Amino acid sequence: MAKMKKLVVLLLVATIVVFSLAACSSSKPAGDDSSNQQTNGDNTGSNNEQTSESEKEVEKPSEIRFMIDGTFLLPDNGQEYLVKAFEEKTGIKLIVNQPAHNEYYEKVNLAFATEEIPDVVLLSGSHYLNYAMQGALYDITELYENSEVKNRIVDQAIVDAVRVNGRLYGLPKERGNGTVTYVRGDWLKKLGIDIPKNYNEFIDMLRKFANEDPDGNGKKDTIPLTAAGLINSEFPMDIYLREFYQTATPDFVQKDGKWVDGMTEPEMKEALKRLQDAYQEGLIDKEIVTNKTSTCRDKFYSGKVGVFNYWAGQWNENLIVNLTANVPEAEVTPIPAIEETYYIERAPVPLCITTAAKNPEGIFKYFFEYMLDSGEGQTLFTHGIEGITYEMKDGKMVKLPSIQNPDVPFNKMFIAGELSITDYQDPYEYSEPIVNSLKIFREKAVQYSLFPTSETLTQLLPELNSIKSQIVAKIVVDNYDIDQGLEEYKKLAKDYVDAILADLNK
């Protein structure tokens, strides 16, 4: 398996390099007579040849080839209306390539390998970093710095989170968002518990959820807290169990300008002790190691779970709807981060212009800036088309039934309005649970940047993370000695960690 993973990585890198070299071989695609076309050379620099918009008029592209995953409106939910409306408003034909969501990155890699490369592509995490570092993505740094959209961004840290060595190869369409801790508010009231402000109060709350029959069925069968695993399967690995990890992390982390393995830092030992004690006391779901996210949601919906850390915003409303269907009197209450910790805002997913695009300046101006214009364009890509996906009543936006499922209101076109990164004055009034959970989350959230990438990291991290999961489970679930467990981790992980740190710190 390890050899196969390495082969896949090497093949992917090779295809990207081939593409990059091909892109650099010509400053202008055959048949293109645009006077505004720029050389596609090495875009890891500052695009020195780029002329500002004040010195020339940017040519509008006639079409944009757009490769996107399932976060974009699906064909059976009215995608054709969005494409048509965009062309009517801008004169640009949007050609959408939307593979099945679970096949998306396989198809993206294939597109680059076969030179069927789109003009614009959505790339997350390591995929974005890998393609950026291989020169397959256009450097939009100057385009962004000289644009109107920059002045509309509510927090530059959101955009800075996707910089690669200080450069931008993509622009987020919305915030990365993060998770907040949800508590059964009706249980708090029934047991006379205040919202916990620190770790001791948090643990006391879990003890009462475990021992004082908060669901009133006369049995000691409640689950104080559930989660899908003791560590997350991907970065950030500590996003869910914030009250226990606090300032610790199982991830690689920078300290004093140097990358270190968070598993071997002093804070991690303290976090493991908190997790071990709580688990052994019965305050954490006994099935936490085997839980999936869907399993946790089902347990929460059944009314048996007191605490569940999950996504802020729309998911607060979802949790309420599904829980109250089974327990009508239930309340779902998001709580502020306790004193000892903070919530994590993930790096957003950027939209990228590839170096295969004939007119990157035009795409940025007429697609990216239009989509984030805090006005007409943002409304189109957020809420859709009046009369089809929404209507205005007494000056307020009302969502019409979903085209895909008329039993529910239309949700979004592409951008989640509640996660807007601009100063957009959204005409839609979001529900109190959505607004409140996001407010509580953002009051004490730390914006994370993208995790670094390298061939060594890509190859070794999956197996190393598996070792981390095994050791953490052994310590917490099996009540194994923490010092001994960490020593075992160091022995098992040494070769992986040494190679990764050597690469990250070179």
C-alpha positions in Angstrom: 0.0 0.0 0.0 2.8 2.4 0.9 4.5 1.8 -2.4 1.2 2.3 -4.3 0.7 5.7 -2.4 4.2 6.8 -3.3 3.6 5.8 -7.0 0.4 7.8 -7.2 2.1 10.9 -5.6 5.0 10.7 -8.0 2.8 10.2 -11.0 0.7 13.2 -10.0 3.8 15.4 -9.5 5.2 14.3 -12.8 2.1 15.2 -14.7 1.9 18.6 -13.1 5.6 19.3 -13.9 5.0 18.2 -17.5 2.0 20.6 -17.7 4.0 23.4 -16.1 6.9 23.0 -18.6 4.4 22.9 -21.5 2.7 26.1 -20.2 6.1 27.8 -20.0 7.0 27.0 -23.6 4.7 29.5 -25.2 3.6 33.0 -24.1 0.5 32.8 -26.2 -1.7 29.8 -27.2 -2.1 29.1 -30.9 -4.7 31.2 -32.5 -4.9 33.7 -29.7 -4.5 37.3 -30.9 -5.4 39.1 -27.7 -3.1 42.0 -27.1 -3.7 41.6 -23.4 -2.4 38.0 -23.2 0.5 37.5 -20.9 3.3 35.0 -20.9 2.4 32.0 -18.8 6.0 31.6 -17.6 7.0 31.1 -13.9 4.1 32.4 -11.9 5.8 31.8 -8.5 7.1 35.3 -8.7 5.4 38.7 -8.8 3.9 38.8 -12.4 6.3 41.7 -13.1 5.0 42.0 -16.6 1.4 42.6 -15.5 0.1 46.0 -16.3 -2.4 47.6 -13.9 -6.0 48.1 -14.9 -5.4 51.9 -14.7 -3.0 51.5 -17.7 -5.1 49.2 -19.9 -8.6 47.9 -20.2 -8.9 44.3 -19.3 -10.4 42.1 -22.0 -13.5 40.3 -21.1 -13.3 36.5 -21.8 -16.0 35.1 -24.1 -16.1 31.9 -22.1 -14.7 30.3 -18.9 -14.1 26.6 -18.4 -15.0 26.0 -14.8 -14.2 22.7 -12.9 -16.1 22.5 -9.7 -17.2 19.9 -7.1 -20.6 19.3 -5.4 -20.5 22.6 -3.5 -21.7 24.2 -6.7 -25.4 24.1 -7.7 -26.2 20.7 -9.1 -27.7 20.3 -12.6 -31.0 18.9 -11.3 -31.3 21.8 -8.8 -31.3 24.6 -11.4 -27.6 24.9 -12.5 -28.7 25.9 -16.0 -30.5 29.0 -14.6 -27.4 30.2 -12.9 -25.3 29.6 -16.0 -27.8 31.4 -18.2 -28.2 34.3 -15.8 -24.4 34.8 -15.6 -24.1 34.9 -19.4 -27.0 37.4 -19.6 -25.5 39.7 -17.0 -21.8 39.5 -18.2 -21.8 38.2 -21.7 -19.6 35.3 -20.6 -20.4 31.7 -21.2 -19.7 29.5 -18.2 -18.8 26.0 -19.2 -19.2 23.8 -16.1 -17.4 20.5 -15.6 -18.8 19.0 -12.4 -17.6 15.5 -11.6 -19.3 13.4 -8.9 -18.4 14.8 -5.6 -16.5 11.7 -4.4 -14.6 11.5 -7.7 -13.7 15.2 -7.9 -10.0 15.2 -7.2 -9.4 12.0 -9.2 -11.0 13.9 -12.2 -9.0 17.1 -11.4 -5.7 15.1 -11.5 -6.8 13.4 -14.7 -7.6 16.8 -16.3 -4.2 18.2 -15.6 -2.5 14.9 -16.7 -4.3 14.8 -20.0 -4.0 18.6 -20.6 -7.8 19.0 -20.5 -7.1 21.8 -18.1 -9.9 24.1 -17.0 -9.5 27.9 -16.7 -10.8 27.9 -13.1 -10.8 25.1 -10.6 -11.7 24.8 -6.9 -8.8 23.3 -4.9 -8.6 22.5 -1.2 -5.7 22.0 1.1 -2.8 19.9 -0.2 -4.3 19.8 -3.7 -4.1 23.6 -3.9 -0.6 23.7 -2.4 0.7 21.0 -4.7 -0.6 22.6 -7.9 0.6 26.0 -6.8 4.1 24.9 -6.0 4.4 23.1 -9.3 3.5 26.2 -11.2 0.2 25.0 -12.5 -1.8 27.9 -11.0 -1.7 31.5 -12.0 -0.2 33.9 -9.4 -3.1 36.4 -8.7 -1.2 38.4 -6.1 -1.0 41.6 -8.0 -4.5 41.2 -9.5 -5.9 40.9 -5.9 -3.8 43.7 -4.4 -4.9 46.2 -7.1 -8.5 45.1 -7.2 -11.7 46.5 -5.7 -12.5 43.2 -4.1 -9.6 43.6 -1.7 -11.3 46.6 -0.2 -14.5 44.7 0.4 -12.9 41.8 2.4 -14.0 42.0 6.0 -10.8 40.4 7.4 -7.6 40.1 5.3 -6.6 37.1 7.5 -9.1 35.0 5.6 -7.3 35.7 2.3 -3.9 35.5 3.9 -4.7 32.0 5.1 -4.3 30.7 1.5 -1.0 32.4 0.7 1.8 30.2 -0.4 5.2 31.7 0.5 3.4 35.0 0.6 1.8 34.7 -2.8 -1.8 34.1 -3.8 -2.7 31.4 -6.3 -6.4 31.4 -5.4 -9.1 33.5 -3.8 -11.6 32.2 -1.3 -15.3 32.4 -2.1 -16.4 32.2 1.5 -15.0 31.6 5.0 -13.5 28.3 6.0 -15.8 28.2 9.1 -15.2 25.9 12.0 -16.9 24.0 14.8 -18.6 25.2 18.0 -19.6 23.2 21.1 -23.3 22.5 21.2 -25.0 21.6 24.5 -28.5 20.4 25.4 -29.8 23.7 26.7 -32.9 22.0 28.1 -30.7 19.7 30.2 -28.9 22.8 31.6 -32.2 24.3 32.7 -33.5 21.0 34.2 -30.3 20.4 36.2 -29.8 24.1 37.1 -26.4 24.3 35.4 -24.9 27.5 34.1 -23.1 27.5 30.8 -19.5 26.4 31.7 -16.9 29.1 31.5 -13.8 27.0 32.2 -12.6 23.4 32.1 -13.6 22.5 35.7 -17.1 23.8 35.1 -17.3 21.9 31.8 -16.3 18.6 33.4 -18.8 19.2 36.2 -21.5 19.7 33.6 -20.6 16.4 31.9 -20.7 14.6 35.3 -24.3 15.9 35.9 -25.3 14.8 32.4 -23.9 11.4 33.2 -25.4 10.9 36.6 -28.5 13.0 37.2 -30.9 11.6 34.5 -31.2 14.7 32.4 -33.6 13.0 29.9 -35.9 11.9 32.7 -36.3 8.3 31.7 -35.2 7.0 35.1 -32.1 5.3 33.6 -28.5 6.1 33.6 -28.1 5.8 29.9 -27.2 9.2 28.6 -24.0 10.0 26.7 -22.5 13.2 28.2 -20.3 13.9 25.1 -19.8 12.3 21.7 -17.3 12.9 18.9 -16.1 11.1 15.7 -12.8 9.9 17.0 -10.3 11.1 19.5 -8.4 12.9 16.8 -9.6 14.1 13.5 -8.5 12.2 10.4 -7.1 15.3 8.7 -5.8 18.8 9.5 -6.7 20.3 12.0 -6.6 17.0 14.0 -7.8 18.8 17.2 -10.7 20.7 15.7 -13.5 18.8 17.6 -12.5 18.1 21.2 -11.5 21.7 21.9 -12.2 21.6 25.7 -9.7 18.7 26.1 -7.0 19.7 23.6 -6.9 23.3 24.7 -3.5 24.6 23.4 -2.2 21.1 22.5 -2.4 19.6 19.0 -1.4 16.2 17.5 -0.5 18.0 14.3 2.9 19.4 13.3 3.1 22.9 14.5 5.5 25.9 14.3 7.2 27.0 17.5 9.8 29.8 17.5 9.9 29.6 13.7 10.7 25.9 13.7 8.3 23.0 12.9 7.9 20.4 15.7 5.7 17.4 16.2 2.8 18.4 18.4 2.5 14.9 19.7 5.8 15.2 21.6 5.2 18.6 23.1 4.4 19.0 26.9 0.9 20.3 26.2 -0.1 17.1 24.5 0.7 15.0 27.5 -1.7 17.2 29.5 -4.4 16.9 26.9 -4.1 13.1 26.9 -4.5 13.1 30.7 -7.7 15.1 30.4 -9.1 12.8 27.7 -8.0 9.7 29.6 -9.6 10.8 32.9 -12.9 11.9 31.3 -13.2 8.7 29.2 -12.4 6.4 32.2 -15.0 8.3 34.3 -17.6 7.6 31.6 -18.0 11.2 30.5 -17.1 10.5 26.8 -18.9 8.2 24.5 -17.5 4.7 24.9 -17.7 4.2 21.1 -15.8 7.4 20.3 -13.0 5.5 18.5 -15.3 3.8 16.1 -17.8 6.6 15.7 -18.3 8.3 12.3 -19.7 11.8 12.0 -23.0 10.4 10.9 -23.1 8.1 13.9 -22.6 11.0 16.2 -25.3 13.0 14.5 -27.8 10.1 14.9 -26.9 9.7 18.6 -27.5 13.4 19.1 -30.8 13.3 17.2 -32.0 10.4 19.3 -31.9 12.7 22.4 -29.2 10.7 24.3 -26.2 13.1 23.9 -25.5 16.2 26.0 -22.6 17.7 24.2 -21.6 17.6 20.5 -19.0 19.8 18.9 -20.0 20.5 15.3 -20.1 23.1 12.5 -21.3 26.6 13.4 -24.0 28.3 11.3 -26.4 26.3 9.2 -25.7 23.1 11.2 -27.1 24.7 14.4 -30.5 24.9 12.6 -30.1 21.4 11.2 -29.4 19.9 14.7 -32.4 21.6 16.1 -34.7 20.4 13.4 -33.6 16.8 13.6 -33.4 16.6 17.4 -36.8 18.2 18.0 -38.4 15.8 15.6 -37.6 13.2 18.2 -37.6 15.3 21.4 -39.9 18.3 20.9 -38.9 20.1 24.1 -35.1 19.8 23.3 -32.9 22.9 23.0 -29.6 23.1 21.2 -27.3 25.7 22.7 -23.9 26.8 21.3 -21.6 27.8 24.1 -18.6 30.2 24.0 -15.1 28.6 24.0 -14.0 28.0 27.6 -11.3 30.1 29.1 -8.5 27.6 28.5 -9.0 27.2 24.7 -10.4 28.7 21.5 -12.3 27.5 18.4 -10.5 26.9 15.1 -11.5 28.5 11.8 -10.2 26.4 9.0 -8.4 27.8 6.0 -10.9 28.6 3.3 -11.1 26.7 0.0 -9.8 28.9 -2.9 -10.9 29.3 -6.5 -7.9 29.1 -8.7 -7.0 30.3 -12.2 -4.8 27.8 -14.0 -1.8 28.8 -16.1 -3.7 27.2 -19.0 -6.2 30.1 -19.0 -5.7 32.4 -22.0 -7.0 35.5 -20.1 -6.3 35.3 -16.4 -6.8 39.0 -15.9 -10.2 38.9 -17.5 -11.2 35.9 -15.5 -10.2 37.6 -12.3 -12.0 40.8 -13.1 -15.2 39.5 -14.7 -15.6 36.3 -12.7 -13.9 36.5 -9.4 -14.6 40.2 -8.7 -18.1 39.9 -10.0 -18.8 36.9 -7.7 -17.6 38.9 -4.7 -18.9 42.4 -5.7 -21.0 42.8 -2.6 -23.9 43.4 -4.9 -25.6 41.9 -8.0 -22.9 39.2 -8.7 -22.7 38.1 -5.1 -26.5 37.9 -4.8 -26.6 35.7 -8.0 -23.9 33.3 -6.8 -25.4 33.2 -3.3 -29.2 33.3 -3.6 -29.7 32.8 -7.3 -32.4 34.4 -9.5 -35.5 36.3 -8.4 -38.6 34.4 -9.3 -36.8 31.1 -9.6 -35.0 30.6 -6.3 -36.3 33.5 -4.3 -38.8 36.4 -4.3 -39.0 39.7 -2.5 -41.9 40.4 -0.2 -42.2 43.7 1.7 -38.5 44.4 1.1 -37.4 41.0 2.4 -36.0 38.0 0.5 -38.0 34.8 0.8 -36.6 31.6 -0.5 -38.7 29.6 -3.0 -39.0 25.8 -2.9 -35.9 24.0 -4.0 -36.0 22.8 -7.6 -34.5 19.5 -6.6 -36.8 19.0 -3.6 -39.9 21.2 -3.4 -40.5 20.2 0.2 -37.6 22.3 1.4 -36.6 25.9 0.6 -33.8 26.6 -1.8 -30.5 26.9 0.0 -27.7 28.5 -2.0 -26.2 28.7 -5.5 -22.5 28.5 -4.6 -21.6 30.9 -1.8 -22.9 30.4 1.7 -24.2 33.9 2.5 -23.7 33.5 6.2 -20.0 32.8 5.5 -19.5 35.8 3.3 -15.9 37.2 3.2 -17.0 40.6 1.9 -19.0 43.6 3.3 -22.0 42.3 1.4 -25.3 43.6 2.8 -27.2 40.3 2.5 -30.9 40.8 1.8 -31.8 37.5 3.3 -32.5 37.3 7.0 -30.9 34.2 8.5 -32.4 32.4 11.4 -31.4 33.2 15.0 -29.6 29.8 15.5 -27.4 30.4 12.4 -26.6 33.9 13.4 -26.0 33.2 17.0 -23.8 30.1 16.6 -21.6 32.0 14.1 -21.4 34.9 16.5 -20.4 32.7 19.4 -17.9 30.8 17.3 -16.2 34.0 15.9 -15.9 35.6 19.3 -13.0 33.4 20.1 -11.9 31.7 16.9 -8.3 31.5 15.6 -7.8 31.6 11.8 -5.7 28.7 10.7 -3.6 28.8 7.5 -3.1 25.9 5.1 -1.0 23.1 6.4 2.3 22.9 4.6 2.9 20.3 1.9 5.8 18.4 0.4 6.3 15.1 -1.4 7.6 13.6 1.9 4.6 14.9 3.9 2.1 13.7 1.3 3.7 10.3 1.2 4.2 9.7 4.9 1.5 11.6 6.7 -1.4 9.1 6.3 0.6 6.2 7.9 1.9 8.5 10.6 -1.6 9.8 11.4 -2.7 6.1 11.8 0.1 5.6 14.4 -1.0 8.7 16.2 -4.6 7.5 16.3 -3.6 4.1 17.6 -1.4 5.5 20.4 -4.0 8.1 21.5 -6.7 5.4 21.6 -4.5 3.0 23.5 -3.8 5.7 26.1 -7.4 7.1 26.4 -9.5 4.0 25.9 -7.2 1.3 27.3 -6.0 3.5 30.2 -2.4 3.0 29.2 0.4 4.8 31.0 0.7 8.2 29.2 4.5 8.4 29.4 5.0 4.8 28.2 2.5 5.4 25.4 4.3 8.5 24.2 7.6 6.7 24.3 6.1 3.9 22.1 4.9 6.6 19.7 8.3 8.1 19.4 9.8 4.7 18.5 7.1 3.8 16.0 7.0 7.3 14.5 10.6 8.3 14.5 11.5 7.6 10.9 8.3 9.3 9.7 8.7 12.3 11.9 12.4 12.8 11.2 11.8 12.7 7.5 8.9 15.1 7.6 10.6 17.6 10.0 13.7 17.6 7.9 11.6 18.5 4.9 9.6 21.1 6.6 12.6 22.8 8.3 14.9 22.8 5.3 
